[in-house]
Amino acid sequence: MERINKLRQKFDEYKISGMIFKDVASVRWFSGCNAHGNAIMVICQNDVYFITDGRYAEQAKNEVKDAQVLVTESGSYFEEIVKAGIIKKRQRIGFEAWEFPYSDFQFLKKLLTWVRFIPLPNIVETLASIKEPKEIALIRKVVRLTDHILEKHILPKIKVGASENDLAAEVLYQGRKHGLETSFDPIVLSGFRSSLIHGEPSAKIVAVGDILQFDIGFKHEGYCSDLSRVVFIGKEPDKTQREVYATVLDSQNKAIATVEPGVKCSDLDKIARDFIKEKVSAENWQVDDMELGFGHSLGHGVGIWIHTLPRISNLINSLEVVEAGNVFTVEPGIYIPGWGGMRLEDVVLVTKDGYENLTKSSKDIKVLG
């Protein structure tokens, strides 16, 4: 109920008397029930409703907290709102614009002609950005499990002749074997393909001398992890590979060491980005997106969503600061088209007087295969 009450405190600010949610993570965050996107919630000033269909009726009645469960017979969650008389005439009902397709919005307007629907910013994302102790414990657990899966189950499978697809499939298999969902499709890229920042695994065979880039994440009880590591295949990295790796690692360490409450998100990004830009300039590496240093933000919040607040970026409002209870990634990288790329990523918790790096996977240079 505490989360619902925090939301209700926003009602006066936005001049609304309730909100509708359909995003799977938002619904689970408020209700405790994972209906895999087959439910909506209506949170009003005095009442809370969880609306699903017969497939999830038993689960909802066992798991839903602090809400009345309604099971639609028609299969339409929105029509159940009308049938149950949940929303009264002339009410202003908010919804988070990002989670509602236009077709759903139009359907709601047609069903509830007497209601004014108000599109709102990401209220839940903001509320959920400061993690509760039990949420931190869940994130800590899934990060620890991700470390374990990579170190004990994925790295031992790496050998010359395996394909990127083989290794990506192993990531998926090990996640399920450990009782986890994936928080995103695994990124496993080798050789020249490792410069593709968000490339998809392919049939490419891992070869001696390759850089092998992993970016993997899992989800446990609704909470996400995110981990990036680099492996060298078959022989010790050459001079340039070592220098690029050391630069990425040093930039990450410098940014993480600066984390504490009140630090600007843009300043964290700038520390890592400027360090890489200076090194790239000095070495004359032909790095993609030279102006930015690396072609993505330094990091992003993790929690019930894999990408959420805070956004550790040089492109956001420079006044946004990190707060105690924030959990986010720090993931600088260097990407050289035709040569390869490297990214290292850890999950960091902001504490009341600094930070804790939740990720424990080794960042020593590894030669495998």
N, C-alpha and C positions, 0 to 999 in steps of 0.2 A: 504493500500500500504506500510505502514511502515514495516510490518512484511516481506513482499516480498522483500523489499529493504535490510533488515537485512540479509536475506538469500543470496541475490545477492552479498553482500560483502564477502561471503565465496567462491564465484566461483573461484577467482584467487588463493586462498589458495589451492584449490583442483584441479586446472587446468581443470575446466569443463565449459561448456557453457550453462548448464541447468540442471534441475532435474525433475524426475518423482516421484509423490507421490500417493499412493493408500490407506494408512491407514486412517480409517474413521475420527480419531481425527485430524490428520495432515491436511487432506483436509478441514475439517470444520474450523480449526484454520486460514488457509490462506484465505478461501473463504467466511466464514460466513454462509455456507449452509450445512445442515445435510442431506445427501443423504443416510445415513445408510449403507455406504460401497459400494454404487452403483455409484461410480464416481471415476475418477482419475484427477490429476492436473499435468500439465506440465508448469514449470516456467522456462522461458528462459531469456536472458539478456534484451530483449526489449519487449517480449510478454508473456502473461499468458493465459493458456487455462484450462477451466473446462469442462471435457468430461463426459457425463452421457447418459442415455437412455430415451425413451419416458415417462416412469413412473414418472420421476423427472424433465421433461422439464419445466413445468410451475413453479414449486417450484424454480428451479435453476434460471430461468430468473427473478424471483422476489427477490431472496435472495443473489445471488452471487455478491460479491464485487470485483472489480479490476481484472476481468478476462473475457475473451470471452467465452461464453457458446457454446459448440458444442454438438449436440444430435446425437448419432450414430443410424443409421438405421439397421445395421447388428447385433447390440447387443454386439459387441466387442469394448471396449474402446481403446484397443491397436491398432486395425485395423484402428480406426478413426485417429490416429496419422499419419499413412501412407497416408490415403486418403486426409487429410487436409494439408499434406506436412509441418508439424510443425517442424520436426527435419531434418536438412540439412546433407549432406554428410560429412563424416569425423569428425563429432562433437563428443566430449566426454560428455556423459550425466550421471549424478550421480543419484544414488538411495540409499535409506537407506536400508541396507542389511537385517535388522531385520524384515522389513515389507513386503518383497517380497518373496513369495514362490518360490522354485527352478523352478517349472513348469512355472510360469509367466516369470521368467528371461529367461528361454530357449525359450519361445514363442516370447518374445521381440527380442532376438538375431536372431531368424529365420525371423521375420518380417522386422527387420531393420538391415540387414547385413552390411550396410555401416556405422553403428554407433558403437562406443566403449562405453560400459556401465561400469561405475565405482562404485563398492560398497563402501559406505561411512559409517562412524560412525553416531551416533544419533544426527544429526545437529539440527533438529527441537526440540528435547527434551531439548537440551542445550539452544537454543534460548528462549523456552517457560518456562524455569526454573525461570527466573526473571519476575515476574508478573507485568503486566500493572495495573494502578489504576482501570480500568474498570473490569479487571479480578479479582482483589482482592475483588471488590464489589460483583461480582457474586459468588465467593467462600464464602464470608461472608454470603451471603443470603442462599445458600444451606446448609451451616453448621448450621445456625440459624433454618432453616426448619427441619433439622434432629434432632436437640435438641428438637424442639417442638413435632415432631412426636413421639419420644421416651417417652418424659415426659408426654404428654397429651393424647396419643392414644395407645401406646404399654404397658406401665407400668400398666395402669388401667385394662388391659385385663389379667394380670398375676394372675393365681389362681391354687391351687392344683387341679390336674386332667386334666389340659390342656396339650397338647402334644407340643414337640418342633416344630413339623410341623404346628400345629395350630398357634403358635406365629410367626413363619417365614412367614406364609401366611398373617397374619395381617400386618406384615412389608411391604410386597409387595402391599397389598391392600391400606394401608395408603399412601404409596408413590405415587401410581397412583391417589388416591383421591386428593392429594395435587399437582398434575400436574408434578410429578417427575418421572424420570426413576431411576432404581437401578444402582449403579456404580459397584456392584458385588452382587452375591447371598448372602442373609443374613445368618450369622452364629448365630444359637441359640442352645446352648448346655447346658444340665443340669446334675447335680450330677457328677458321675465319668466320664461322657463323656465330661465334661468341660475342661479336660486336653488335648483334641484333638485340637491342635492349629488352624487348618483350617478344622475342622470336619464339616460334613453336618448335618443339622437337621434330626431328625428321628421321629419315632412313640413313642419314650420314653415319658412316662408321668411324668410331673413335680410333685415331692413329697416333703413332709415336710422335712426340713433339707438340701435340695439341694442347691448347688451353681448354679446360672443361669447366663450364659455368653452370652452377646449380642455383635456382631460385625456387624454393619450395615452401609450402605452408599447409597447416592442418587446422582443423576446428574440433574443439572438445567442449561439449555442453554449451555450444553456441559461441565460444570465444576462440579467436584466431591467433595463429602464429605466422611468422614470415622470416625466412632465413636464406641468405645468399652466401655461397662459398665457391672458391676456385680450386681446381685440382690440375696438376700438370701430368701429362701422360707419357710414361715410358722412359723418360730421361729428365735430368735436372734442367730447370728453366735456364734459358740463355740470358745474357746480360740485360737485354731490353725487357724481357719478361719479368726478370727480378726487379728491375727498376720501376716498371709500371705497377707491379704488385705492391712494392714497398710504398709507393706514392699513394695508392688507394688506401692502404692500411694506415699510414700516417695521417692522412686527411680525416679518416674516420675517427681515429684516436683523439685527434685535436678537437673535433666537434663534440664527441661524447664527453670529454673532460670538462667542457664548458657548461654542460647541462646543469641547471638549477632553476628553482622557481623564479620567475620574473625575467628570464632571458628571452629576448625577442626570437621568434621562429626564424625570421629573416637573417638574424645575426648568426645563428647556428649554421644555416645554409651557406652564408658568406664565408665563414671560417674554412669549411671544407672546399668550397668552390674556388676561393682565391688561392688556397694552397695548391690545388691541382693546376689551375691556370698558370701559376708561376712556374711550376715544374715542367708543364707541357711546353711553355714558351722557351724555357732554358734548354730543353732537350730536343726541341723541334720535332716532336712526334706529330704525325698528321692525324690529329684527333678530330672526330666528328663533332660538329657544333662547338667549335673552338671558343666562340664568344662566351658560352655558358660554362665551359669547363666540363660539364657532363649534361647530357640532354634530358634531364628529369630533375625533380625536386630532390632534396637531400633525404626526405623521409615523410612519413605519414602516420597518423594515429592508427592503432589497431585495437580491436575490442570485439563487439558484436558484428562489426563490419571489418573487412580486411583493409579498406581504405576509409579513414574517417578523420575527425579532428583530434589533435591539432595537425595542420599541414605545415611541414617544415620546408618552406619554400621561399625563394627570393621574389616570387611573383605575387604574393599575398600582401595584405595590409601590414606594413612594417611595425604597426603597434601591437599586433597579436603576440602574446607571450605564452610561454609554457607555465603550467601550474602543477603543484604537487598533486599526484594522482593521475596525471597524464601518462599514457603509455604510447610510445611511438618508435618507428624504425629510424635508424641512421644508416644510409646505404649509398655512399659515394661510388662512382665508377669512372672508368676510362674506356672509351670505345674507339677503336681505330679500324675503319673499313678496310677489308681485305687482309687484315692482320689478326684481329681478334679483340676481345674486350674482357674486362674484369670488374666485378662488383662484389663488395663485401657488405653484409647487412646483419645488424643486430637489433634486438628489441630492448628498449631502454625504458625504465620506470623513473619518473621524477618523484623524488622523495622530498620531505619538508626542508632538507638542507643540502640537497645535491641530487644524486642519481644512483640507480642500481642497474647494471647491465644484466638483464635476465638471460641473455644468450651465453652459453658456455662452450659451444663448439670451438675447437681449436682453430686459430688462424695462422698456425705455423705452415710453411710451405709444404705441400704434400705432393709426392711423386708416386703415382700408382699405375698399375697395368703392365 
